[in-house]
Amino acid sequence: MMRTLAFAGLCTVFLIAVHSCRAGGGAVMDIVTSENTEADLGAVMEEDGPVQANLLIANVYADTLTPLAVYTRCQCISASVDRTPVPPGGTLRVQVMYNPAYRSGIFMEEISVKLLGRSSLSLIVKGEVIPAEHPLEEDYPYDFGEGLHLSHEVLHYGRLAPGESRDIFIRYANGSRRDMDIDFSADTALSGSIASRHGNRLGTGERDTLHFRFTMPGHAHAGDTLALPVYVSVDGRRLDRSLTIKAISVEHK
């Protein structure tokens, strides 16, 4: 079934129709669109892999359009365009591939088509990724022992001025066959610089997300590179492996 929509004002020259609305599994969608609309890929199953679409834009102008290049801002999406001149009434085709790997939820990405003698054409591709469940060792590659797996080993906070704070989220999972109580702690001297939720309990096979807030100590000098341990305990026993927080102290702006 074809769905057509007409827009008032400047957009009345465009008709929007979506054909072959299939996502994933190697299917290709043809989406007739324009700069004033969003090309909807719909529900994208991560387990099906990259989704391909052809964005078809009618040349409603009185002169020929010559595409020169196409640009994207996210590595998750790639695009290409035929540089063949498009006469009035013809169709400019932009080939798009969106990779949903390790992404979930709603996405909206911009594609810019550079045209000869005209400003770039801005196109929006949107949809929603339905995530797949990955093996625990794949999503949480760092084995800290006792069945605890983390997504990070080092939390790098970049450049911070004394007193400035920043959050980093990590994922952690219980790969054991028992429930576990997990705690993260820092040296007493740094207790005011590192903050996270305490009393984290995970059931067998459970996964969760935790954020760490790091505040650059007030005594840090500009240019100092800090490498601070965060100790990890399971059921009250400190593990041999610890997280490392890294940051570079800079002067206040």
C-alpha positions in Angstrom: 0.0 0.0 0.0 1.3 3.5 -0.9 1.0 6.3 1.6 1.1 9.9 0.2 1.3 13.1 2.2 1.2 16.7 1.0 2.7 19.5 3.0 1.5 23.1 2.9 3.6 26.1 2.0 7.1 25.5 0.6 6.8 21.7 0.7 3.8 21.4 -1.6 6.0 20.5 -4.5 6.9 17.2 -2.8 5.0 14.0 -2.4 6.2 11.5 0.2 5.7 7.8 -0.5 7.2 4.8 1.2 7.6 1.6 -0.7 8.8 -1.9 0.4 8.9 -1.0 4.1 11.0 -3.9 5.2 13.9 -3.6 7.6 16.8 -6.0 8.3 17.7 -9.3 6.8 19.3 -7.7 3.7 16.0 -6.1 2.5 16.3 -2.8 0.8 13.8 0.1 1.2 13.0 2.7 -1.3 11.9 5.9 0.4 10.8 8.9 -1.6 11.6 11.9 0.6 12.8 15.5 0.6 14.7 17.9 2.8 11.5 18.7 4.7 10.7 15.1 5.8 12.3 12.3 7.8 13.0 9.0 6.1 11.7 6.4 8.6 13.4 3.0 8.6 11.0 1.8 11.2 11.9 -1.0 13.7 15.4 -2.2 13.0 16.4 -5.6 14.5 20.0 -5.5 15.7 20.3 -9.3 15.1 19.5 -8.8 11.4 22.5 -6.6 10.8 22.8 -3.5 8.6 19.7 -2.0 7.0 19.9 -0.6 3.5 17.7 2.1 2.0 17.5 4.2 -1.2 16.5 7.8 -0.5 14.8 9.1 -3.6 14.6 12.9 -4.0 12.8 14.5 -6.9 14.4 17.4 -8.7 11.6 20.0 -8.6 13.8 22.8 -9.8 13.9 24.2 -13.4 17.6 23.4 -13.7 19.8 20.4 -13.4 21.1 19.2 -10.0 24.6 17.8 -9.9 25.5 15.9 -6.7 29.2 16.1 -5.7 29.5 14.2 -2.4 27.6 13.0 0.6 28.6 13.3 4.3 27.4 11.6 7.5 28.2 12.5 11.1 28.0 9.0 12.7 30.0 5.9 12.0 26.8 4.0 12.4 25.5 5.2 9.0 27.2 5.3 5.6 25.9 6.9 2.4 26.9 7.3 -1.3 25.4 9.2 -4.2 25.7 8.9 -8.0 27.3 12.0 -9.3 25.4 11.8 -12.6 23.5 15.2 -13.2 19.8 15.0 -12.4 17.6 16.9 -14.9 14.3 18.7 -13.9 11.8 16.0 -13.0 14.5 13.4 -12.5 15.3 11.6 -9.2 18.4 11.9 -7.1 19.2 8.6 -5.4 21.2 8.4 -2.2 22.1 4.9 -1.0 22.2 4.6 2.8 23.3 1.8 5.1 22.6 1.9 8.8 24.5 -0.5 11.2 22.5 -1.1 14.4 25.3 -3.1 16.1 25.6 -2.3 19.8 23.0 0.4 19.5 19.5 0.4 21.0 16.5 2.7 21.0 15.5 5.6 18.8 18.0 7.1 16.4 17.9 10.1 14.1 20.9 10.7 11.8 21.6 13.5 9.3 23.0 13.0 5.8 24.2 16.0 3.8 24.4 15.9 0.0 26.7 18.6 -1.5 25.3 20.0 -4.8 27.2 21.9 -7.5 26.3 25.6 -7.2 23.7 25.1 -4.4 23.7 24.7 -0.7 23.9 21.2 0.7 20.8 19.1 0.9 20.0 17.9 4.4 18.3 14.5 4.9 17.2 12.9 8.1 17.1 9.1 8.6 15.3 7.8 11.7 14.1 4.6 13.3 14.3 2.4 16.4 16.8 -0.3 17.0 15.5 -3.4 18.8 18.6 -4.7 20.6 19.8 -8.3 20.5 21.2 -10.0 23.6 24.9 -10.5 23.3 27.0 -13.2 25.1 28.1 -11.9 28.5 31.8 -12.1 27.6 31.1 -10.0 24.5 29.3 -7.1 26.2 31.4 -7.4 29.4 34.9 -8.3 28.3 36.7 -7.7 31.6 36.6 -10.7 34.0 37.3 -9.3 37.5 36.9 -12.7 39.2 34.2 -14.4 41.3 31.9 -14.3 38.2 31.9 -10.5 38.0 32.3 -9.0 34.5 32.6 -5.4 33.6 32.5 -3.4 30.4 35.4 -1.2 31.4 38.8 -1.6 33.1 39.9 2.0 32.8 37.6 5.0 33.2 39.2 8.0 31.4 37.7 11.3 32.3 39.8 13.4 30.1 40.8 17.0 31.1 39.2 18.5 34.2 39.8 21.6 36.2 40.0 21.2 40.0 36.5 20.9 41.4 35.1 20.0 38.0 33.0 16.7 37.8 32.1 14.3 35.1 30.1 11.0 34.9 31.0 7.8 33.1 28.6 4.9 32.9 29.8 1.3 33.0 27.9 -2.0 32.6 28.5 -5.0 34.9 27.1 -8.5 35.0 26.9 -11.5 37.3 28.2 -14.5 35.4 28.2 -16.9 38.4 25.5 -19.3 39.6 24.8 -17.4 42.7 23.6 -14.0 43.8 26.3 -11.5 44.6 26.7 -8.3 46.5 29.1 -5.9 44.8 30.8 -2.8 46.1 33.2 -0.2 44.6 35.3 1.9 46.9 38.3 4.3 46.8 41.0 5.2 49.2 39.8 7.3 52.1 41.8 10.3 50.9 39.9 10.2 47.6 36.4 9.4 49.0 35.3 12.9 48.1 36.5 12.6 44.5 34.9 9.3 43.4 31.2 8.6 43.9 29.0 5.7 42.8 26.0 3.8 44.1 26.7 1.5 47.0 25.1 -1.8 47.9 24.8 -3.2 44.4 23.2 -6.7 44.3 22.9 -8.8 41.2 21.1 -12.1 40.9 22.4 -15.0 38.8 22.9 -13.9 35.2 21.7 -10.3 35.9 23.1 -7.3 34.2 23.0 -3.6 35.3 24.4 -0.2 34.6 26.3 2.0 37.1 27.7 5.5 36.8 30.8 6.8 38.4 31.3 10.5 39.1 34.8 11.8 39.4 35.6 15.2 40.7 39.1 16.6 40.2 40.7 17.2 43.6 41.3 20.8 44.5 45.0 20.2 45.2 45.7 18.9 41.7 48.2 21.0 39.7 47.7 21.8 36.0 49.3 19.2 33.9 49.1 16.4 36.5 47.9 13.0 35.2 46.0 11.1 37.8 45.7 7.3 37.8 43.5 6.3 40.8 42.4 2.8 41.8 38.7 1.9 42.6 38.6 -1.3 44.5 36.0 -3.9 43.7 34.5 -6.3 46.3 32.2 -9.3 45.9 30.3 -10.5 49.0 32.7 -8.5 51.2 35.9 -9.8 49.7 38.1 -7.4 47.8 39.1 -8.7 44.4 42.6 -8.8 43.0 41.6 -6.6 40.0 40.6 -3.0 40.4 39.2 -0.3 38.2 41.4 2.6 37.2 40.3 6.2 37.0 42.4 8.4 34.8 42.2 12.2 34.4 44.3 15.2 33.5 44.2 18.3 35.6 43.9 21.6 33.8 43.6 25.2 34.8 40.3 26.9 35.2 39.1 28.7 32.1 
